[in-house]
Amino acid sequence: MLKRGTILFIFLWCCISFYGRTVAISYFDNTSGNAKYNALSKGIADMLITDFSKVPGITIVEREKLEKLIGEIKLNQSKYFDQSTAQKLGQGLGAQTILTGAFFILDNTIRIDARLIDVETGGVIVAEEVTGNQSNFFSLHKQLVSILSKGLKVQYNPEKTEVFDTKKDVELTAVINYSNAINYQDQGLTGEAKKILEETTNSYPSFLVAKSKLEEVKQRIKEIDAQREKLLKEQIKEQINQVNMEASDLGMKLTNIWSSLLSSYNYSQLLEFNEEIRKMGIKPDLKLYGEASAITAGEMMGMYDVLALNSLKRLEEVVEVGGKYIEKYATSMYYTSVKLQLENAIEELEARERGKKNVQSLIALTEVSETADFFDDLDWDYVFHKLDKRQYERLKSIYSVNILSRKKEEILVHQEDVSFDEMTSFYPMAVYFEDTVFMKKIVDFGLKMYEGTDDESESYDLQTDCIEDIYKIRENQQKVIQIKEKIKAGKKQEIEELVKWGFSKREMDNQLDLVVELCELYLKKFPPSSEKELDITIDAWEDLIETLADKGKIKEAEEALEKFKKANEKTPFEPKEFTTTVSQLKSAIKTAEQQTKNFNRLSSDDKLSCGILTENAQKYKDAHQYIDEINTRYAALKTCTFINSEMESSQIMLIALAYTNIGYFDEARKVTKSLMETHPNDSSTKALETTMKFWPK
């Protein structure tokens, strides 16, 4: 028995083992397979960082440091929930412990998996899971922090949190909006982040962390504006000193300054310069170049204002200033130029407004077609063997959200491109997992969606198949119960009959775990004592190894093959049969290994998400929704594994160009400079490098 002093020492050691530790919190993986939840990766982490930063006894690494490190070590396609990735992040952030996690959303339910990892050893300290309703996200968050606090051996008091009002709750939609705002902030789109946070805090006043983030963004905008104003004033001071309102060469002086600012693409400075000389009292009707010229100061300044505003993509101001200009200076030599810029600005603004109304339906179409293609690619028997129940539920969630939840008009618009079979391609998977409820849902979906169309008869055929499949499933379930009873009884003759029957290769190929259990039982419990039993034993080894390989357990299949070879040393099989069997099993394992690689590629969340994101980015671009395009292309860069450097650099180039379309030229420069470092020789890089010289400063 341990002495009281020893127990006290162990207790104290446990209490102080985490005290004073630096803890990092990584982004969370979206395992739902639905790209619309991707932003939550940062949002959940950010809320946990905010909450844990108020817990005494530990130091939490700031999210900004995590964001910077991820960019530096190029973790785009890594899974944060992976232990080695988490360990690498923890080391880079100087943390002793790192919290990592993943979330899964199905219907109204959200599950969050989290684990604490010791950075030095890579060992898991705590692994926990919380599940709740989407409409009660704060409750779920509080539950998760409480559990993890116990794992860290620190005290958590939800009353002191700055994340939420403990007496109220919030829906997942608010957390998604908050998460999108964080994404925009990271991408330099502070104005857009502010807009989203204002809407979120107005709708959910109990969302305290969103209020705090809004104040942070407002402060950042204020700092940027102050810095910009200071720089502009410093730059413009020199030009203003050259201006003498009474000088006879005033027009020439102003022209030189305007020309200098234009040639150096200093459009902001040009606008500020015009504002300053207006303050100095220049008369709009002053003839700049003497009485012989009709060109006035107001005419020239107005023209340059429109040109600068247009170059800076401040299109609403182009419309306002340009509209006044063509009314006032109808006979000006610059009238046509200003009018053209005004018309282009109006056309672009109208295109953005139209795009805003139409783009969501286009996005929905992408999700439908890409998801239909995705599941059509998965419609192979060998794929089903490799899915476990959890993977099935994940894929079912994707199909439910992207296909079954759609309106009839969203589906029928795809009739020419996506067939009935592709739209209902999840059905065989539901049959394999004996999910009769979901099978009926797919049938009802087909009947409802295709009523009155050319494919109506196919929906009735599927209904007939469903009735037959449900009957077979119930029949097979009874057989499985009987087989399990026989395995449990363990009678040699019955087990032998089952092995000889090889039911896994016939009607019930979704019971592969049972096949493994049966074969392992027979091989362990009943060593061969006759030539007949040697044949049955070979059948058992064959079934065991092929089944493990079919399930994608390649290493276990190879280990079983080695055991088969050793078994031959103890009790030799017929030499020719043994050699042939070994050769066939090696071939089966190799085939299954390739199929497993194909399965991992075909069933990857990233494959579907990548297709949806890249297609949606193009749709946002076509609809002139450049902020959404930027956000979507960034998500694609984190999700997609591009075939070559050129494809990746092309996406980055399009991000830079999208920034220029909304006047974020500094962000476009940052992206371009990063591209020049990472992809110096790509054609996209060369093109941007040339274009960047002409962007406004």
N, C-alpha and C positions, 0 to 999 in steps of 0.2 A: 504493500500500500504506500502511496506517495505521502510524504510528510506535508504538513500544512504550509511550511515555508517554501517547499518545492512547488506546490500548487499555486501559491501566491506569485512566485517568480514567473511561472509559465503564463499565468493570467496577465501579469504586468507586461511581459514580453509581447504577448498577443496584442495588448492594447496600444503599445508604443511602436509596434512593427510598422504601422502605416503612418503614424503621427509625423507630421513635418515632411511627408513625401511629396514629390512633384508628380502629379497625375495629368496625363494627356487624354483627351477625348477625341477619337477619330470620327470621320463622317460615317454614316450608317449606310449599308447597302440596301438598295431596293430590290427585293427578291420577288416582287409581285408580277414582274414582267410587263408592267404598264408604265410607259415613259412619263405619263402625266404626274406621277408621284416622285419623279427623280429629285425634284428640288427639296423634298423632305430629308434627303441625305444630309444636307447642311443644317436644315431647320431643327431637326431633333437634336443633333450634336450641339448646336448653338444654345438651345434652351437648357440642355444638361450642363453645359459650361457655365452659363449664367447662374443656374441653381447651385451647382457644386462650389462655385467661387465664393458663395456666402457661408459655406460649411467650414467651421474652424478646424484647424489641425492638418489641412492639406493645401498644397499650392496647385492651382489649375492653370495649365498652359493656355494662353490666349488663342482664340480661333484664327486670328490673322497670321500667327506664326505657323499654324498648321497649313493654312492656305498657301503661304509662301513656300513652305517645305515641299508640299505636294507638287507645286510647279517646278521646283528646282530638281527634284529627283525623278520627275516624269512618271508619276504613279497613275497616269490616266486610266489605263485598262485594268489596274489591279483591283482586287476585291478587298475592301477594308476589313471585312470580317475574317479574312485569312490571317492565321496567327503569325506567319513569317512577315507579312506586310505590316501588321500591327506592331510587331517587334521592331521592324526597320523604322517606322514612324516614331515610335517611342524613343529609340536611340537618337534619332535626328533632332528630337525636341528636348532632349536632356531629361526625360521623365523616367522614373523608376517603375511606374505602373501606367498601363494604357487601357482605356475603356473603348471597346469596339462593339459594333452591333449590326443588326440587319432588321428590316421590317417587311411584313407581308400583309397585304390588304386584300380581303375577299368580301364582296358584298358590303355589309355594314360593319364588318369586324376588322380590327387591326391587331396584329401580333408583333411585338417587338422582342427580339432576342438580343441579349447583351452579355458580354463577358469581360472580366478584368484579367489582364495578362501581365505577368511579371516580365518586365522588359529584359532583364539580365538572363533569365533562364528560358523564357518563352513559355513557361508553364501557365496553365489557366488557374487563377485564384478562385474566381466565382463565375459560374455560368447560370444565367437566369432568363426566364421568359415571362412576359406579361401579355395578357390578351384583354381587349375591351371593345367597347362600341365607339364608332367614329365620332359620335356626337358628344362623347365624354372624354375628350383627349386629355384634359388637365388631370382627371382622376387617374388615367393610365400613366401619365408622366409622374405624378406624385407617388404612385405605387412603385414605379421603376426606380426612382431616386431613393426611396426608403429602403428597398431591397439592396441596392448597390452601396448605400451608406453603411449598412450592416456589414457588407463584404469588406468595405474599407475601414471598418471599425471606427467610424466617426458619427457624431450626432447630427441628425437632420431634422430641422424644424420647419415644416411647410409654411408656418405663419410668418416666417422671416424672409420668405422667398420674394424675388423681384420678377418672377415669371408670370404668376397669375394670382387672381383673387381667389382664395381658398373656398369662398362661399359660392362661387359661380363656376360654370364650365364653359367650354368652347368647342365648336365643331372642327373637324379635320380641315375643312375648307379654309378656315382662318389660318391654320398652321401652314397650309400649302401656300397661301398668299404671303405670309410672313417669310417663308422659305424662299419664295421667288424674289422677294425684296432683297434678301441677303445676296442672292445670285446677282441681281442687278447692281448692287453696291460693289460687289467684288469685280464686276466688269466695268466699273467706272460710270455706270448709268444712274448716278445719284438722284437725278430728277425723277426718273421713273420709279426708283425705290421709294422716294418720298411720297409719290402719288399712291402707290399700293398700300403703304403703311398708314397713310391718312384714311383711306377707305376702310382698312382692316380695323383700326382703332375706333373709328366712328361706329362700325357695326358691332364690335366686341370690346367695349370699354374695360372689361375685366382682364383683358389680355395685356398685362402690365409690361411684359418683355417687348411687345410690339410698340408700346408707347415709348419705352426707353430707347428702342432702336430708332424710332422716328425722330426723337430729339437728337440722337447721335448723327443721323443723316442730315438733319437741318443744320446742325453745327458745322458739319463737314462742308455743306453747300455754302454756308456763310464764310467759312475760311477760304474756300476756293474763290468765291466772288471777291473777297477782300484782297487776296493775293493777286488776282487778275487785275483789279482796279489799281493796285499799287504799281504793278509792272507797267500797265498802260500809261499811268501818269508819269512815271519815270521816263518811259520811251518818248512820250509826246512833248515833254517839257522843252526838249531841244528844238523841235519843229516850231513850237509856239513862239519861242524866242526869236525866230527868224521873221516872224510876221509883224509888219508895221502897217496898221490900217490906213495911215495917211500917205504911205509911200506910193510913188507913181508906178513902180514895178510890182505892185501887190499881186496882180493877176499872174505874172510870170513866176513869182515866188511860190504862190499857191499851187500852180501847175507843176512846178518842180517837186514840191512836197508830195502832191497827189501821185505823180508818176513814180516817185521813189517808193512810196508805200505800196502801190500796185505791183511794181516789178519785184518787190520782195514778199508779196502775198500777205502783207500785214493789214488785212481787212478790218480787224477789230480796232486796230490803231487808227485806221483811216476814219472810221465812224466816230471814234473818240475825238480825233482832230477836228472834224467838222463840227462836233458839238461844242468844242472849246472856242472855235472862232465865232460861232453863233453867240456864245456867252460874251465874247469880246465886243459884240455889237455890230458885226458886219451887216450891211444892208442887203436884203435878198435881191433888190433890183439894181444893185451896183453893177455897172458894166465893167467887167474885169479887164478887158483888153482895149480900153479906150472907146471913144464915142463911135468909131468906125465899125466896131463889132457889137452885135446885139446880144451876145452871150453874157448872161448875168451870173452873179455869185450864187443866187438861189438855184438857178438852173443847173449849174455845174455841181454844186454840193448835193442836190437831189439826185442827179444822175449817178454820182459816185456812191451815195447812200444805197441806192437800189442795187448797184453792181456789187457792193460789199456785202449787203444783207443776203443777196442771192448766192454769192460765193460761200457764205457762212451757213447756208441752208436755213436761214431764219425766214421761212417762207411766209408765215402769217404777216410778218412785218414788211416783206416785199409787197404783199397784196395791199397793205395799208398805205405804205409810202409811195409805191408805184402807181396806185389808183389816183392819189392826190396829184402826182406829178403829171400824168397824161391829161388831167383836167386843166391844170394850171399852165402847162407848157405844151399846148397842142401843136404849136408851130416850131418847136425846138428841133434842131438837127439830131438830137438824141431821142426823140419821141419813139421812133421805130424800135430802137434797141431796148428802151425801158418797157415798151409795150410787150415786146417779145418775152422779156424776163418775167413780166407780170403774168402773161398768159401761161408760161411754163410753170410758174409757181402755183397758179390756180389749178392747172391740170394735175400737178403732183398732189396737191392737197385733196382734190376731188378723188383721185385714184386711191389715196390712203383711206378716205372716208368710205368709198365703195368696198375696198379691200377689207376694212374692219367689219363690215356687215356680212360679207360673203365667206371670209376665210375660215370661220369655224366649221361651216358645212364641208368645205374642202378638206380640212384636217380630219373630220369624221370619215370622209371617204377614204383617205389614206389609211387610217387605222383599220377600216373594214377590209380593204383589198390586201394590205400587207399581212394582216392576221390570217385571212383566208389562204393566202399563198404559204404562209408559215406552217399552218396545220396540214395543208395538202402535202407539203414536203415531209411531214412527220407520219404520213399514212403508210407506214411500213411495219410489218409484223415484228421484225427484229428490234424496232425502236421500243415497242411496248414492253418487251422483256426487261429493258434496262431502266424503266421508270419505277421509282418507288412511290408509295402513297402520297408522300409530301410533294414530290415533283408533279404528280398527277393533279393534286389540288392547286398547285401554282398555275399549271397550264389551263386548268378548268377556269380559274379566275380570269386569266387573260381572255379566253374565248367568251366567257360570260360578259365581260365589260366591253370588249371590242366588236363582238358580233351579236350575241343574243339581246343585248340591251338597246339595239338600234331600232330606229323607226323604219317603217316599210319603205318610205321614199329613199332613205339612205341606202337601203339594200338593193332595191330595184334599179337604181342608177348604175349599178355595176353589172347588170345582167349580161351585157355583151362581153365584158372582160373577165368576170368571175362566174363560174358555173354553179349550179345547185349543189353538185357534189363537193366543190371546194368550200362553199358556204357551210355545208354540214359535215365537213371532213373530220370534225372531232368525234363524230358518232362511234366509229370503230374503237377509239380509245376508251370511250365511256362503256362500251360493251366489254372490253377486255377487263376493266376494273369493276365490272358488274354493277355499275352505277345506274340502276334502272330508273331512278327519279330523274337523273340528268338526261338519260336517253329519251324519256318522254318529253322533256323540255325542248330538246333539239327537234323532235318530231312535231311538237306543237308550233315551234318557231317556223318550220318548213311549211306547215299547213297554212299558217297565218300569213306569212310573207309572200308565198307564191300562189295564193288563191287568185284565180282569174288570169294567170299567166301561162305561157307555154310550158313552164316547168311544174304545173300543178299535179300532173300525173306522177312525177317523180316523188313528190311529197307523200302521195298515197302509197307508193311502192315502199318508201321508207317506213311508213306507218305499219305496213304489213310485215316488213322485216323486223320491226321492233317487237311486235307481238310474238313472233317466232323466237327471237333472241331472248326475250324475257322468259319464255317457257324453257329454253335450253339452259339458261342461267340457273333457274330454280332446280332443274333436273341435276345439273352438275354440282350445285351446292349440296344436294342430298348425297351425291357420290362422295364428295369431299368429306362430309361428316362420317360416312362409313369408313373411308380410308383412314381418317385420323383415329377412329376407334380401333381399327386393325393395327395401326402402328403402335398405339398405346398398349394394346394387348401383347404385341411382340411375338406372336406365334410364327414359327419358322415357315410353315407351309403357306400361310396367308401372305407373309412378307415376300416370299419367293414369287408367288402368283402376281403380286403387284409389280415387282421388278420386271418379271417376264412380260407383263401387260404393257409396261412403258407408257402409262396413261399420259405422261407429260407431252408426248409427241402426238397425241391424238386430240380428244375433245377439250381437255382442260389444260391448255398450255399457259394459263395464267396462274397456275399453282406450282411455280418452279421452286419456291421455298420448300414446299412439301416433298417435291422430288428429291431435293438435296437431303432433307431429313430422312426420307425413306432409304436412299442409297447408302448414306453414312451409317444408318442403323444396321442395315443388312451386312455391310462390309465389316463392321466392328463386331457384331454379335454372332455371325454365322460364317466362320471360315470354311472354304470348300473341302469336302471330304470325298467327292466323287467327280468323275468326268463331267457329268451333267451339271453339278454345282459349279464346276470351273467355268462352264459356259455362262451360267447365270451371274457369276461374279464378274466376268468380263463385261456383261451387259450393265451391271451396276456401276462399275468404274466408268464405262462409256457414258452412261446417263449422267452420272455425277459431274464429270469433267465438262461435258458439252453444256450441261445446264448452268454451271458456274460461268462458263464462257459466254453463254447466251445472255446471262444477267449482267454482263460487263465486268464480272469479277475475274479479270484476266490473271492477276497474280495468284489468286486462290486456285484457279484452274491449273496453272502451271505447277503449283505445289502439289496438287492432287495427282497430276501426271507423274511427278517424281515418286510419289508414294505408290502409284500403280507399278512403276518399274521395280521398286524395292519389293513389292508384294510378289512379283514374278520370280525374284531371287529365292524367296522362301518356298513358294509353291508354284513351280513353273507351269505356265500355260502352254498350249500347243504353239511351238515356235513361230510358224508361219502366220497363224492367226494373231499372235501377240505383236509381231513386227508390223503387220498390216494395220492393226488397231492403233498402235502408237503413232504410226505415220498419219493415219486419218485424224487422230486427235490433235496432233501438232498442227495439221492443216486447219482443223475446226477452230482451234484457239487463235491462229493467225487471222482467219476470216473474221472471227468475233472481235478481235482486237481492232481491226480496221473499221468494223461496223460500230464499235464503241466510240472510236474517234469521230466517225460521221455523226453518230447520235449526239455526242457532246457539242458538235458544231451546229447541228440542225436544231437541237432543243434549247440552245443557249438563249437566255433572256436578251443578251446583248445582240444576237442576230436579229431578232424581231425589232427590238428597240432601235437598233442602228438603221434598219430599213425605214421605220416610221419617222425617225428624227431627220434623216437626210432628205426624205421626200417632203416632210413638213417644212423644213428650212427653205426648200425651193418654192413651196407654195406661199410661205410668208414673204419671200422675196418678190414673187410675181404679184402679190397683193399689196406691195409697198408697205408691209408691216415690218419695218427694219429692226425694231427693238426685239420683237418676237423672233425674228430671223437670227439675230446675234445670240440670244439666249439658247435657241434650239441648236445652232451650230456648235456652241460651246459644249452643250450636252452631248452632241454627236462625237466631238473630239474625245470626250471622257468615256464614251461607250463603245465606239467602233474600233475594230482592229483593221486598219486600212491595208490594202494589198501592197501598196508601195508608197514611197515618200511623196510622190507627185500628188496622189489623191489626198493625202493629209494636208499638204501645203496649200492645195486648192481650196480646202475648207477654211483654212486660216486666212487666205487671201480674201475670200468672200466675207469673212467677219470684218476685216479691215475696211473693205468697200462699203459694207452696211453701216459701219460707224460714220464714214464720210457722208453717206446719204442723209444722216440726221444731224450732221454738223459736229460730231465728236471727233475732231481731227487729232487731238492729243492722244486719245485712246487708239485711234487708227495707227498713229506713229508707234505707240508702244507695241502693238500687235505686229507691225511690220518689222520693227527692230528685233523682236523676239524671233520672228520667222527667218530673218537674215542670219541669226545665230544658229538656229536649229536646222534649217534647210537652205544653206547658202547657195547651192547650185541648181535649185529647182527653177523651172520657168516661171512659176507663180511668184517666187521671190524676186526674180529679176524684173518682172513686170511691175510689181508693187514698188520696188526700190526706185524705179524710174518715175512712176506716178507720184510718189510721195513728195518729190521736189516741188510739185505744183500745188500742194495742199496749203490752205490758209494757215497762217501762224497765229 
